[in-house]
Amino acid sequence: MTMSALVCEAFSPRPRLACRAMPIPQPGSGEVRIRVASAGLGFVDALICSGEYQIKPQLPFVPGFEVAGWVDAVGEGVDSLQAGDRVAGIVARGGLGQYVVAPTHALVAIPAALPFAAAAGCLTNYATVAFGLQRLGRPVEGETMLVLGGGGGLGMAALDFGRMLGLRTLALAASEQKRRAALEQGADIVMDYSGKDWRRDVEAKIGKAAVDIVFDPVGGAMSEPAFRLLAIGGRHLVLGFASGEIARLPLNLPLLRRADVIGVDWGGAMRSDPTLFRSTFAPIAKALSDGALRPAAIHSIAPREAEAALASLRDRKAYGKLVVDMASEHWT
């Protein structure tokens, strides 16, 4: 028995995917097989397929690690899930195949009211924000959060959480399209950071040292000016370096601000504690189903559009979250 899958056969600066027939995987002990309904795409997927991520899979491989769908078969020793259950979760790779296997600890049962596309689209971004902002960032209702890359998938997830937690949110985005997306996601203030004096523009808007939390998945030249906007006792959350450049920060700045620089390595945290995903995402799934969290920009695409989507993610032109409809007939 075979399935259709999108396969990366060579690392390339412009990610390339080929539609191939592959054997349907079989679940091992403690695993289930998922018939994938939706698979999320993100910046990390683009880096992996470009060969620029710190972990390089052996070629060829099926990318994709955010999946939602139905349990199709269960392996030995599995009693917490059964065929037909609706689940979402994180897999090592293989999400862009019609079937994938996963250990049960990496999966969460999702309510019938939660669409598969929304579940797959929120897996990594929303869990990262829940871990970084809620658990490590210590937000207090009424505080101000500055979100760098406010029109991207991770930034928009932060804006959604900020609204739910009662924070005042200021989103920075370089394109008009991404600024509109940030507004749709509920940002209180949206500003352009493409100019040289964007920090001064922010200070003119909200005052000096008026930011309590910096949410920073961008890095590079953005990080230090953003840190300088922090109030005394502020928190700067470091989530990655979408700019392609690791930021440098003079250590006198956190000293004088009595501020925290907090690394948010969600992937590493999950590897250290396999139970962390379920305990983190289960309340997110409920909040999504209940409407407490409301993702504004999840875009479903056909499998044949995934290659172009990876390129747009690699070039930082995509906004919101891209999700592949794995039930689509349009593979080539």
Sequence and secondary structure as in RCSB ss.txt:
>XXXX:A:sequence
MTMSALVCEAFSPRPRLACRAMPIPQPGSGEVRIRVASAGLGFVDALICSGEYQIKPQLPFVPGFEVAGWVDAVG
EGVDSLQAGDRVAGIVARGGLGQYVVAPTHALVAIPAALPFAAAAGCLTNYATVAFGLQRLGRPVEGETMLVLGG
GGGLGMAALDFGRMLGLRTLALAASEQKRRAALEQGADIVMDYSGKDWRRDVEAKIGKAAVDIVFDPVGGAMSEP
AFRLLAIGGRHLVLGFASGEIARLPLNLPLLRRADVIGVDWGGAMRSDPTLFRSTFAPIAKALSDGALRPAAIHS
IAPREAEAALASLRDRKAYGKLVVDMASEHWT
>XXXX:A:secstr
 EEEEEEB S  SS   EEEEEE     TTEEEEEEEEEEE HHHHHHHHT SSS   SSB    EEEEEEEEE 
TT  S  TT EEEEE SS TTBSEEEEEGGGEEE  TTS HHHHHHHHHHHHHHIIIIIIIS   TT EEEEETT
TBHHHHHHHHHHHHHT EEEEE SSHHHHHHHHHTT SEEE   STTHHHHHHHHH TT EEEEEES  GGGHHH
HHTTEEEEEEEEE   TTSS     THHHHHHT EEEE  HHHHHHH TTHHHHHHHHHHHHHHHTSS    EEE
E GGGHHHHHHHHHTT   BEEEEETT S   
